[in-house]
Amino acid sequence: MKKSHLLLLSGVAILALVACENPTTSSSGESNSNTSTSHPSRYLETSLEKETIPAGTSFFDAAKPTVLWHDGDTVTDYSSYAHYVTYVLTNLDTNETFGAGDALSAGNYEAEIILESQGRRNVLTFTVSESTPETASEGNGYKTYYHDDFAGLEVSAHNALGTLGPGKFPAYGTPKMLVIPVIFEDMVGHYDFTTEELNTIEAAFFGEASETGWQSLKSYYLQSSYGLLDIQGHVADPYVSTLTVDEADAQSIGASHAIVQAAAKDYFAKHKDESPLDYDYNGDGFIDGINIIYKTTAADTSQNPNASDIWWNYTTVIDPNGTTANKTNPVANRYFWSEYDKIKSSYYNPDIDAHTIIHENGHLMGLNDYYSYERDANGQAQDGVAGCADMMDMNVGDHNGYSKMLYNWLAKDDESNGVHLKVVDGSSDNFTITLNSFTDTGDLLLVRNTTTDVWNETPYDEYLILQYYTPTGVNEQDSHGYPEWSSSGQMGHGGSYAHPGLQVFHVDNRLAAQVGTYHVSEGKNVIDEVHYEYVDEILDSAQYNADGTFQGVSMAIHSNTGGNVGQSGRYVNENGELATDSPYRELCAILPGGVASFNSPTYYSSFGVTANQFGSDEYADEKGYTDRDRYGGDTYSNYKMRAFYTNGLTWNDGSTFNWNFSVTDQTDDSITLHFVDLSKI
């Protein structure tokens, strides 16, 4: 749903500084272990598992320091408690300093290890060896996945995956969309749709990009899908509802359900040359994506928080269980309900703005919102973990690679248009790989642990996606700021990013299912010993196995709303229960600075800021970027990114990510990354 302007609470960032007064330092400089000895029974002991690590890795992840505090007979291990220990690394050859999570170049180093709480520090030395990575290629660093590899995995193919259950709009091909303007009974004659307004609706949905202020629904999806989705359709003659505005107001969303069904029935009754089958491209028994555009004099919910829920823009279903599906005479179910004024724009010429209907079409095709529904008592949003700059978050720019994987916009082969999904497969432990512009070419990289728990080869797992953002294609206009957001002065850049940069997202869309054992009683399967587990297999109906085990329907349970509010995410807790108030998020933007700045009510101030992207300082210098346009960093390491994970140094599923990667080269349309497998050093 397109968000109204939210009340932004002004605030200041409070930085807590912990000082070490007169710390005791002891260093031999000759060993990879060290002990402070200011008091015989109270001392700091430090050591390194690896005193030589390869270039391209980080000190903490690769050298693996051990930090022990001895207090008499009590020994406290601070090795994994990163927030208690400060590491200052100095390249003894160049005198440059680095953090414990930065990718390091070859040289001799000194590591100052400071235990803040005790005011103690030790100094160790270590070496970073020369590293000659190979250039990745198919089967030597990565494996490429294609459209056929994801056939049947599309979010639209499974009722329990994605949003709103069955009847999703097809994500590729040439499906037809039904768009019906609606006039309430008491508005006839003095609040009708004019010819100009009907032309505006036609242009917003099906026009050329040049006929709008940005893109039409059709032109956007044709470009975003690399030509794989070409939405057909036209705008019907207005339908006059039997309900008045007051009656619709009183019935709320129940009224929109009734109007959708009546309007669709009326359309086909008047167009005998068309059939509901023409609008059921995927043959699931539902009319694909009905869009209702209404006009009203009533205040909507952005103008009056006490207004009826019907006076807004939303995507919903008439029957969440889909029990009314009819494959011989498809029926209305999933629909988009929109106020006409929301496709008008005073800041565009032509004054047509399709951002909202493009976002809502993402819901028609099965995607969740990537912003959180959590609000405080004043209506203030609490976090925005996906990073704002995405079509299913703040309605700007392109869809990200995860969304396009769910749609199965993967290329048919190496030469065809679509997402070119390369998956790091562990076949090389030290390599470089170049990604071209994601929006322009579809280059996408997927990475997860390749040593103990490899990717399950579906979009429904926990992993990272890496894409090289460029301010081109459907990103181009919003890269200058989307006026609805940028004009407020409180929303950072307020659009998609102004400059190219590497976006990294953490995805956790693991599926869950009820599992247990069963026995047959009176011809019925009786289930017992039931609990929930995370599963890899997609089941659309319960499965009773010959060995007496049972697995229920596979469900997507994580979302970007963590609180116990409507449509909030669930998770499988340690007791095997399907619990609410989930600590896990479906899609999280990983920021190169290592600070989870989108996990707070002030996150809007970071909207579209270049520092959210990984990039090269050399490239930024070459382009003459100002300080506010600098990249936030160039390295991904477990240590540096621990703030983005509930379990700190490990992922949500308990695995440890075994890669460090960093940016080594960057141009306007490509970026080169260096990967090193930590488990192989």
Order of alpha helices (4+ residues) and beta strands (2+ residues): beta-beta-beta-beta-beta-beta-beta-beta-beta-beta-beta-beta-beta-beta-alpha-alpha-beta-beta-alpha-alpha-beta-beta-beta-alpha-alpha-alpha-beta-beta-alpha-beta-beta-alpha-beta-beta-beta-beta-beta-beta-beta-beta-beta-alpha-beta-beta-beta
